[in-house]
Amino acid sequence: MSAELLVAGSIALDTLDGSFGHVENELGGSALYFALAASLITPVRVVAPVGKDQTRLVEDVVGSRPVDLSHLQVIDAPTYRWRAQQEAGRNIDFGSQDSIYDHWQPGLPPGYSGCSFVGSMRPDRQAQIASGLAGSSLLAADAMLSYVRAQPVEARDVLRSARWYFCNQDEFAALGGVEPQEFRREWSLEGLVLKSGARGVTAYTDYGSVHVPALGTHPIVDTTGAGDATAAGMLAHWLVSGGEPSAVREALVWGVACASITIEDIGLRSIARTTRAQLDSRVEEVMECLPGESSSPSAT
C-alpha cells in the first residue's frame, strides 16, 4: 500500500446546538476533521472547496501540521454551511446550504495512487471524486444520512466505488443494510466499518469482525466530526503500519482514540490543539479497555 494519504471532503461553517449552548460559524467539515486527526500520525493532502472568506481561517487552524492544502480550491460562492442539534449524544441534522458544490469541479492530483478517503459531502460530487480516485491503492468513503436519503442513487455509486466504507447504524439501514457481512459482500467491499457511538466501532472484513469499544472515561461535549476522526486515525495508522489484515484491530484503536479527543470540545477545537504525545496517551487508554477476546483480527 502506498504511504501517501489524501482526503477529499467538505469544509464547513457549522451552526450547532447542544448542552454546550449555541454556536454559529464554527469551522468544520469532513475534510478538516479527517486532516487534523490523520496529520497527528502521517502527512495528508486535502482536496476540498472553500469560499473566499474562509481561506485564511482554514490555514490558521491547520497551522504547522503536515497538511498539504495545495489542492484546496477557493470558490466564488458561500462556504458550505451545516446546522445540527445534539440530542442524546448524536447530531440531528437540520440541513445545509451547499450551493458551493454547484460551482466546484474537483481538482485531483494527476495519477494519484496513494490511500484516499472520500468524506461526507453531496453524493453527486462524492461519486465524481470516488471515480477520479479509482487508481488509489485503497479507496475509503463515508456516508451522511441526510445526503443518503436525498441522493440515494449517487450515494450507492459512492458505495460501489469504495473498497472500504464507513457509516453509522442509521446510514447502514438507509442503504439497505441488514447483516453487515452480507452487505459487505453484496457491495464487494474489502472492509465495512460500522460506527455505533457510545457502543464503539466494528470492522467487518474477509477475516471476520473486530470490535473496539468507545472510551467512556473522558467528557463528551460535541460529537460532530467523531466519525471522520475515527476514519482518520484508523486509516492513517493502518497505512503507516503496512496495511496488513492483522493490523486492523490496532488501527481501529487509533481511530477510537482520535474520536475520543475530538468530542471533548466544540467542533475542531480539541483535535486542532492536540499533540502527538497526547494522542499516544489516549491510544494507551483505549488499549487498556479492550476485552481479552478482541485480541485477534478475526474476533467477533
Contacts in CASP RR format, 6 or more apart in sequence:
PFRMAT RR
TARGET T0000
AUTHOR 0000-0000-0000
METHOD contacts of the structure
MODEL  1
MSAELLVAGSIALDTLDGSFGHVENELGGSALYFALAASLITPVRVVAPV
GKDQTRLVEDVVGSRPVDLSHLQVIDAPTYRWRAQQEAGRNIDFGSQDSI
YDHWQPGLPPGYSGCSFVGSMRPDRQAQIASGLAGSSLLAADAMLSYVRA
QPVEARDVLRSARWYFCNQDEFAALGGVEPQEFRREWSLEGLVLKSGARG
VTAYTDYGSVHVPALGTHPIVDTTGAGDATAAGMLAHWLVSGGEPSAVRE
ALVWGVACASITIEDIGLRSIARTTRAQLDSRVEEVMECLPGESSSPSAT
1 114 0 8 1.000
1 115 0 8 1.000
1 137 0 8 1.000
1 138 0 8 1.000
1 239 0 8 1.000
1 242 0 8 1.000
1 243 0 8 1.000
2 113 0 8 1.000
2 114 0 8 1.000
2 115 0 8 1.000
2 137 0 8 1.000
3 42 0 8 1.000
3 114 0 8 1.000
3 239 0 8 1.000
3 240 0 8 1.000
4 45 0 8 1.000
4 112 0 8 1.000
4 113 0 8 1.000
4 114 0 8 1.000
4 115 0 8 1.000
5 38 0 8 1.000
5 42 0 8 1.000
5 43 0 8 1.000
5 44 0 8 1.000
5 45 0 8 1.000
5 114 0 8 1.000
5 115 0 8 1.000
5 116 0 8 1.000
5 117 0 8 1.000
5 235 0 8 1.000
5 236 0 8 1.000
5 239 0 8 1.000
6 44 0 8 1.000
6 45 0 8 1.000
6 46 0 8 1.000
6 47 0 8 1.000
6 109 0 8 1.000
6 112 0 8 1.000
6 114 0 8 1.000
6 115 0 8 1.000
6 116 0 8 1.000
6 117 0 8 1.000
6 133 0 8 1.000
6 136 0 8 1.000
7 30 0 8 1.000
7 31 0 8 1.000
7 34 0 8 1.000
7 35 0 8 1.000
7 38 0 8 1.000
7 44 0 8 1.000
7 45 0 8 1.000
7 46 0 8 1.000
7 47 0 8 1.000
7 48 0 8 1.000
7 116 0 8 1.000
7 117 0 8 1.000
7 118 0 8 1.000
7 119 0 8 1.000
7 232 0 8 1.000
8 31 0 8 1.000
8 46 0 8 1.000
8 47 0 8 1.000
8 48 0 8 1.000
8 106 0 8 1.000
8 108 0 8 1.000
8 116 0 8 1.000
8 117 0 8 1.000
8 118 0 8 1.000
8 119 0 8 1.000
8 121 0 8 1.000
8 129 0 8 1.000
8 133 0 8 1.000
9 29 0 8 1.000
9 30 0 8 1.000
9 31 0 8 1.000
9 34 0 8 1.000
9 47 0 8 1.000
9 48 0 8 1.000
9 118 0 8 1.000
9 119 0 8 1.000
9 120 0 8 1.000
9 121 0 8 1.000
9 126 0 8 1.000
9 129 0 8 1.000
10 28 0 8 1.000
10 29 0 8 1.000
10 30 0 8 1.000
10 31 0 8 1.000
10 48 0 8 1.000
10 49 0 8 1.000
10 80 0 8 1.000
10 119 0 8 1.000
10 120 0 8 1.000
10 121 0 8 1.000
11 27 0 8 1.000
11 28 0 8 1.000
11 29 0 8 1.000
11 31 0 8 1.000
11 32 0 8 1.000
11 48 0 8 1.000
11 49 0 8 1.000
11 50 0 8 1.000
11 54 0 8 1.000
11 58 0 8 1.000
11 72 0 8 1.000
11 79 0 8 1.000
11 80 0 8 1.000
12 27 0 8 1.000
12 28 0 8 1.000
12 29 0 8 1.000
12 32 0 8 1.000
12 79 0 8 1.000
12 80 0 8 1.000
12 81 0 8 1.000
12 82 0 8 1.000
12 96 0 8 1.000
13 24 0 8 1.000
13 25 0 8 1.000
13 26 0 8 1.000
13 27 0 8 1.000
13 28 0 8 1.000
13 54 0 8 1.000
13 79 0 8 1.000
13 80 0 8 1.000
13 81 0 8 1.000
13 82 0 8 1.000
14 23 0 8 1.000
14 25 0 8 1.000
14 26 0 8 1.000
14 27 0 8 1.000
14 28 0 8 1.000
14 29 0 8 1.000
14 81 0 8 1.000
14 82 0 8 1.000
14 83 0 8 1.000
14 84 0 8 1.000
14 224 0 8 1.000
14 267 0 8 1.000
15 22 0 8 1.000
15 23 0 8 1.000
15 24 0 8 1.000
15 25 0 8 1.000
15 26 0 8 1.000
15 81 0 8 1.000
15 82 0 8 1.000
15 83 0 8 1.000
15 84 0 8 1.000
16 22 0 8 1.000
16 23 0 8 1.000
16 26 0 8 1.000
16 83 0 8 1.000
16 84 0 8 1.000
16 85 0 8 1.000
16 86 0 8 1.000
16 91 0 8 1.000
16 222 0 8 1.000
16 224 0 8 1.000
16 266 0 8 1.000
16 267 0 8 1.000
17 84 0 8 1.000
17 85 0 8 1.000
17 86 0 8 1.000
18 85 0 8 1.000
18 86 0 8 1.000
18 87 0 8 1.000
18 222 0 8 1.000
19 86 0 8 1.000
19 221 0 8 1.000
20 221 0 8 1.000
20 222 0 8 1.000
20 266 0 8 1.000
23 266 0 8 1.000
26 266 0 8 1.000
26 267 0 8 1.000
26 268 0 8 1.000
27 54 0 8 1.000
27 57 0 8 1.000
27 58 0 8 1.000
27 61 0 8 1.000
27 267 0 8 1.000
27 268 0 8 1.000
28 224 0 8 1.000
28 225 0 8 1.000
28 267 0 8 1.000
28 268 0 8 1.000
29 80 0 8 1.000
29 82 0 8 1.000
29 225 0 8 1.000
29 228 0 8 1.000
30 119 0 8 1.000
30 120 0 8 1.000
30 121 0 8 1.000
30 142 0 8 1.000
30 225 0 8 1.000
30 228 0 8 1.000
31 46 0 8 1.000
31 47 0 8 1.000
31 48 0 8 1.000
31 119 0 8 1.000
32 46 0 8 1.000
32 48 0 8 1.000
32 58 0 8 1.000
32 61 0 8 1.000
32 62 0 8 1.000
32 268 0 8 1.000
33 224 0 8 1.000
33 225 0 8 1.000
33 227 0 8 1.000
33 228 0 8 1.000
33 229 0 8 1.000
33 232 0 8 1.000
33 262 0 8 1.000
33 268 0 8 1.000
33 271 0 8 1.000
34 44 0 8 1.000
34 117 0 8 1.000
34 119 0 8 1.000
34 228 0 8 1.000
34 229 0 8 1.000
34 231 0 8 1.000
34 232 0 8 1.000
35 44 0 8 1.000
35 46 0 8 1.000
35 62 0 8 1.000
35 65 0 8 1.000
35 67 0 8 1.000
35 232 0 8 1.000
36 61 0 8 1.000
36 62 0 8 1.000
36 65 0 8 1.000
36 67 0 8 1.000
36 232 0 8 1.000
36 268 0 8 1.000
36 271 0 8 1.000
36 272 0 8 1.000
37 228 0 8 1.000
37 229 0 8 1.000
37 232 0 8 1.000
37 233 0 8 1.000
37 236 0 8 1.000
37 255 0 8 1.000
37 258 0 8 1.000
37 261 0 8 1.000
37 262 0 8 1.000
37 271 0 8 1.000
38 44 0 8 1.000
38 232 0 8 1.000
38 233 0 8 1.000
38 235 0 8 1.000
38 236 0 8 1.000
39 62 0 8 1.000
39 65 0 8 1.000
39 66 0 8 1.000
39 67 0 8 1.000
40 65 0 8 1.000
40 236 0 8 1.000
40 258 0 8 1.000
40 274 0 8 1.000
40 275 0 8 1.000
40 276 0 8 1.000
40 279 0 8 1.000
41 233 0 8 1.000
41 236 0 8 1.000
41 237 0 8 1.000
41 240 0 8 1.000
41 254 0 8 1.000
41 276 0 8 1.000
41 279 0 8 1.000
42 66 0 8 1.000
42 236 0 8 1.000
42 239 0 8 1.000
42 240 0 8 1.000
43 66 0 8 1.000
43 67 0 8 1.000
43 68 0 8 1.000
44 66 0 8 1.000
44 67 0 8 1.000
44 68 0 8 1.000
44 232 0 8 1.000
44 236 0 8 1.000
45 67 0 8 1.000
45 68 0 8 1.000
45 70 0 8 1.000
45 71 0 8 1.000
45 109 0 8 1.000
46 67 0 8 1.000
46 68 0 8 1.000
46 69 0 8 1.000
46 71 0 8 1.000
46 72 0 8 1.000
47 71 0 8 1.000
47 72 0 8 1.000
47 73 0 8 1.000
47 106 0 8 1.000
47 107 0 8 1.000
47 108 0 8 1.000
47 109 0 8 1.000
47 129 0 8 1.000
48 71 0 8 1.000
48 72 0 8 1.000
48 73 0 8 1.000
49 73 0 8 1.000
49 74 0 8 1.000
49 75 0 8 1.000
49 77 0 8 1.000
49 80 0 8 1.000
49 100 0 8 1.000
49 101 0 8 1.000
49 103 0 8 1.000
49 104 0 8 1.000
49 106 0 8 1.000
50 58 0 8 1.000
50 72 0 8 1.000
50 73 0 8 1.000
50 74 0 8 1.000
50 75 0 8 1.000
50 79 0 8 1.000
50 100 0 8 1.000
51 74 0 8 1.000
51 75 0 8 1.000
51 76 0 8 1.000
51 77 0 8 1.000
51 78 0 8 1.000
51 79 0 8 1.000
51 100 0 8 1.000
52 74 0 8 1.000
52 75 0 8 1.000
52 76 0 8 1.000
53 79 0 8 1.000
54 79 0 8 1.000
55 72 0 8 1.000
55 74 0 8 1.000
58 69 0 8 1.000
58 72 0 8 1.000
59 69 0 8 1.000
61 268 0 8 1.000
61 272 0 8 1.000
62 69 0 8 1.000
71 107 0 8 1.000
71 108 0 8 1.000
71 109 0 8 1.000
73 104 0 8 1.000
73 106 0 8 1.000
73 107 0 8 1.000
75 100 0 8 1.000
75 103 0 8 1.000
75 104 0 8 1.000
76 103 0 8 1.000
77 99 0 8 1.000
77 100 0 8 1.000
77 102 0 8 1.000
77 103 0 8 1.000
77 104 0 8 1.000
78 97 0 8 1.000
78 99 0 8 1.000
78 100 0 8 1.000
79 100 0 8 1.000
80 96 0 8 1.000
80 97 0 8 1.000
80 98 0 8 1.000
80 100 0 8 1.000
80 101 0 8 1.000
80 121 0 8 1.000
81 96 0 8 1.000
81 97 0 8 1.000
81 98 0 8 1.000
82 93 0 8 1.000
82 95 0 8 1.000
82 96 0 8 1.000
83 93 0 8 1.000
83 94 0 8 1.000
83 95 0 8 1.000
83 96 0 8 1.000
84 91 0 8 1.000
84 92 0 8 1.000
84 93 0 8 1.000
84 94 0 8 1.000
84 95 0 8 1.000
84 224 0 8 1.000
85 91 0 8 1.000
85 92 0 8 1.000
85 94 0 8 1.000
86 92 0 8 1.000
86 222 0 8 1.000
86 223 0 8 1.000
86 224 0 8 1.000
89 197 0 8 1.000
89 198 0 8 1.000
89 220 0 8 1.000
89 223 0 8 1.000
90 197 0 8 1.000
90 223 0 8 1.000
91 223 0 8 1.000
91 224 0 8 1.000
93 144 0 8 1.000
93 145 0 8 1.000
93 146 0 8 1.000
95 146 0 8 1.000
96 146 0 8 1.000
98 122 0 8 1.000
101 121 0 8 1.000
101 122 0 8 1.000
101 124 0 8 1.000
101 125 0 8 1.000
104 125 0 8 1.000
106 125 0 8 1.000
106 128 0 8 1.000
106 129 0 8 1.000
108 129 0 8 1.000
108 132 0 8 1.000
108 133 0 8 1.000
111 135 0 8 1.000
112 133 0 8 1.000
112 135 0 8 1.000
112 136 0 8 1.000
113 135 0 8 1.000
113 136 0 8 1.000
113 137 0 8 1.000
114 136 0 8 1.000
114 137 0 8 1.000
114 138 0 8 1.000
115 136 0 8 1.000
115 137 0 8 1.000
115 138 0 8 1.000
115 140 0 8 1.000
115 235 0 8 1.000
115 239 0 8 1.000
116 133 0 8 1.000
116 136 0 8 1.000
116 138 0 8 1.000
116 139 0 8 1.000
116 140 0 8 1.000
117 140 0 8 1.000
117 141 0 8 1.000
117 142 0 8 1.000
117 231 0 8 1.000
117 232 0 8 1.000
117 235 0 8 1.000
118 126 0 8 1.000
118 129 0 8 1.000
118 130 0 8 1.000
118 133 0 8 1.000
118 139 0 8 1.000
118 140 0 8 1.000
118 141 0 8 1.000
118 142 0 8 1.000
118 158 0 8 1.000
118 162 0 8 1.000
119 126 0 8 1.000
119 141 0 8 1.000
119 142 0 8 1.000
119 228 0 8 1.000
119 231 0 8 1.000
120 126 0 8 1.000
120 142 0 8 1.000
120 143 0 8 1.000
120 144 0 8 1.000
120 147 0 8 1.000
120 228 0 8 1.000
121 144 0 8 1.000
121 147 0 8 1.000
122 147 0 8 1.000
122 151 0 8 1.000
123 147 0 8 1.000
123 148 0 8 1.000
123 150 0 8 1.000
123 151 0 8 1.000
123 154 0 8 1.000
123 155 0 8 1.000
123 157 0 8 1.000
123 158 0 8 1.000
124 151 0 8 1.000
124 154 0 8 1.000
126 141 0 8 1.000
126 147 0 8 1.000
126 154 0 8 1.000
126 155 0 8 1.000
126 158 0 8 1.000
127 154 0 8 1.000
127 155 0 8 1.000
127 157 0 8 1.000
127 158 0 8 1.000
127 161 0 8 1.000
130 139 0 8 1.000
130 141 0 8 1.000
130 157 0 8 1.000
130 158 0 8 1.000
130 161 0 8 1.000
130 162 0 8 1.000
131 161 0 8 1.000
133 139 0 8 1.000
134 161 0 8 1.000
138 163 0 8 1.000
138 164 0 8 1.000
138 235 0 8 1.000
138 239 0 8 1.000
139 161 0 8 1.000
139 162 0 8 1.000
139 163 0 8 1.000
139 164 0 8 1.000
140 162 0 8 1.000
140 163 0 8 1.000
140 164 0 8 1.000
140 165 0 8 1.000
140 166 0 8 1.000
140 231 0 8 1.000
140 235 0 8 1.000
141 158 0 8 1.000
141 159 0 8 1.000
141 161 0 8 1.000
141 162 0 8 1.000
141 164 0 8 1.000
141 165 0 8 1.000
141 166 0 8 1.000
142 165 0 8 1.000
142 166 0 8 1.000
142 167 0 8 1.000
142 227 0 8 1.000
142 228 0 8 1.000
142 231 0 8 1.000
143 155 0 8 1.000
143 158 0 8 1.000
143 165 0 8 1.000
143 166 0 8 1.000
143 167 0 8 1.000
143 168 0 8 1.000
143 171 0 8 1.000
143 175 0 8 1.000
144 171 0 8 1.000
145 168 0 8 1.000
145 170 0 8 1.000
145 171 0 8 1.000
145 174 0 8 1.000
147 155 0 8 1.000
148 155 0 8 1.000
148 171 0 8 1.000
148 174 0 8 1.000
148 175 0 8 1.000
149 174 0 8 1.000
152 174 0 8 1.000
155 175 0 8 1.000
156 175 0 8 1.000
159 165 0 8 1.000
159 175 0 8 1.000
159 187 0 8 1.000
159 189 0 8 1.000
160 187 0 8 1.000
162 189 0 8 1.000
163 189 0 8 1.000
163 190 0 8 1.000
163 191 0 8 1.000
164 189 0 8 1.000
164 190 0 8 1.000
164 191 0 8 1.000
164 192 0 8 1.000
164 193 0 8 1.000
164 235 0 8 1.000
165 187 0 8 1.000
165 189 0 8 1.000
165 191 0 8 1.000
165 192 0 8 1.000
165 193 0 8 1.000
166 193 0 8 1.000
166 195 0 8 1.000
166 227 0 8 1.000
166 230 0 8 1.000
166 231 0 8 1.000
167 175 0 8 1.000
167 192 0 8 1.000
167 193 0 8 1.000
167 194 0 8 1.000
167 195 0 8 1.000
168 194 0 8 1.000
168 195 0 8 1.000
168 196 0 8 1.000
168 197 0 8 1.000
168 227 0 8 1.000
169 194 0 8 1.000
169 195 0 8 1.000
169 196 0 8 1.000
172 180 0 8 1.000
172 183 0 8 1.000
172 194 0 8 1.000
175 183 0 8 1.000
176 183 0 8 1.000
177 183 0 8 1.000
180 192 0 8 1.000
180 194 0 8 1.000
180 202 0 8 1.000
180 204 0 8 1.000
180 209 0 8 1.000
181 204 0 8 1.000
181 208 0 8 1.000
181 209 0 8 1.000
183 189 0 8 1.000
183 192 0 8 1.000
184 191 0 8 1.000
184 192 0 8 1.000
184 204 0 8 1.000
184 205 0 8 1.000
190 205 0 8 1.000
190 206 0 8 1.000
191 203 0 8 1.000
191 204 0 8 1.000
191 205 0 8 1.000
192 203 0 8 1.000
192 204 0 8 1.000
192 205 0 8 1.000
193 201 0 8 1.000
193 202 0 8 1.000
193 203 0 8 1.000
193 204 0 8 1.000
193 230 0 8 1.000
193 231 0 8 1.000
193 234 0 8 1.000
193 252 0 8 1.000
194 201 0 8 1.000
194 202 0 8 1.000
194 203 0 8 1.000
194 204 0 8 1.000
195 201 0 8 1.000
195 226 0 8 1.000
195 227 0 8 1.000
195 230 0 8 1.000
196 202 0 8 1.000
197 214 0 8 1.000
197 223 0 8 1.000
197 226 0 8 1.000
198 214 0 8 1.000
198 216 0 8 1.000
199 213 0 8 1.000
199 214 0 8 1.000
200 211 0 8 1.000
200 212 0 8 1.000
200 213 0 8 1.000
200 214 0 8 1.000
200 256 0 8 1.000
201 211 0 8 1.000
201 212 0 8 1.000
201 214 0 8 1.000
201 230 0 8 1.000
201 252 0 8 1.000
201 255 0 8 1.000
201 256 0 8 1.000
202 209 0 8 1.000
202 210 0 8 1.000
202 211 0 8 1.000
202 212 0 8 1.000
203 209 0 8 1.000
203 210 0 8 1.000
203 211 0 8 1.000
203 234 0 8 1.000
203 248 0 8 1.000
203 249 0 8 1.000
203 252 0 8 1.000
205 245 0 8 1.000
205 248 0 8 1.000
205 297 0 8 1.000
206 245 0 8 1.000
207 245 0 8 1.000
207 248 0 8 1.000
207 297 0 8 1.000
207 298 0 8 1.000
208 297 0 8 1.000
208 298 0 8 1.000
208 299 0 8 1.000
208 300 0 8 1.000
209 298 0 8 1.000
209 299 0 8 1.000
209 300 0 8 1.000
210 248 0 8 1.000
210 249 0 8 1.000
210 252 0 8 1.000
210 294 0 8 1.000
210 296 0 8 1.000
210 297 0 8 1.000
210 298 0 8 1.000
210 299 0 8 1.000
211 294 0 8 1.000
211 299 0 8 1.000
211 300 0 8 1.000
212 249 0 8 1.000
212 252 0 8 1.000
212 253 0 8 1.000
212 256 0 8 1.000
212 286 0 8 1.000
212 290 0 8 1.000
212 294 0 8 1.000
213 256 0 8 1.000
213 289 0 8 1.000
213 290 0 8 1.000
213 291 0 8 1.000
214 256 0 8 1.000
214 259 0 8 1.000
214 260 0 8 1.000
215 256 0 8 1.000
215 257 0 8 1.000
215 260 0 8 1.000
215 282 0 8 1.000
215 285 0 8 1.000
215 286 0 8 1.000
215 289 0 8 1.000
216 260 0 8 1.000
217 285 0 8 1.000
218 260 0 8 1.000
218 264 0 8 1.000
219 264 0 8 1.000
220 263 0 8 1.000
220 264 0 8 1.000
221 263 0 8 1.000
221 264 0 8 1.000
221 265 0 8 1.000
221 266 0 8 1.000
221 270 0 8 1.000
222 263 0 8 1.000
222 265 0 8 1.000
222 266 0 8 1.000
222 267 0 8 1.000
223 263 0 8 1.000
224 263 0 8 1.000
224 266 0 8 1.000
224 267 0 8 1.000
225 259 0 8 1.000
225 262 0 8 1.000
225 263 0 8 1.000
225 267 0 8 1.000
226 259 0 8 1.000
226 262 0 8 1.000
226 263 0 8 1.000
227 259 0 8 1.000
229 255 0 8 1.000
229 258 0 8 1.000
229 259 0 8 1.000
229 261 0 8 1.000
229 262 0 8 1.000
229 271 0 8 1.000
230 255 0 8 1.000
230 256 0 8 1.000
230 258 0 8 1.000
230 259 0 8 1.000
231 255 0 8 1.000
232 255 0 8 1.000
232 258 0 8 1.000
233 251 0 8 1.000
233 254 0 8 1.000
233 255 0 8 1.000
233 257 0 8 1.000
233 258 0 8 1.000
234 251 0 8 1.000
234 252 0 8 1.000
234 254 0 8 1.000
234 255 0 8 1.000
235 251 0 8 1.000
236 254 0 8 1.000
237 247 0 8 1.000
237 250 0 8 1.000
237 251 0 8 1.000
237 254 0 8 1.000
237 255 0 8 1.000
238 247 0 8 1.000
238 248 0 8 1.000
238 251 0 8 1.000
241 247 0 8 1.000
241 250 0 8 1.000
241 251 0 8 1.000
243 251 0 8 1.000
245 297 0 8 1.000
246 297 0 8 1.000
247 297 0 8 1.000
248 297 0 8 1.000
249 294 0 8 1.000
249 295 0 8 1.000
249 296 0 8 1.000
249 297 0 8 1.000
249 299 0 8 1.000
253 283 0 8 1.000
253 286 0 8 1.000
253 287 0 8 1.000
253 290 0 8 1.000
254 279 0 8 1.000
254 283 0 8 1.000
256 286 0 8 1.000
257 279 0 8 1.000
257 282 0 8 1.000
257 283 0 8 1.000
257 285 0 8 1.000
257 286 0 8 1.000
258 271 0 8 1.000
258 279 0 8 1.000
260 282 0 8 1.000
260 285 0 8 1.000
260 286 0 8 1.000
261 270 0 8 1.000
261 271 0 8 1.000
261 274 0 8 1.000
261 278 0 8 1.000
261 279 0 8 1.000
261 282 0 8 1.000
262 268 0 8 1.000
262 270 0 8 1.000
262 271 0 8 1.000
263 270 0 8 1.000
264 270 0 8 1.000
293 299 0 8 1.000
END
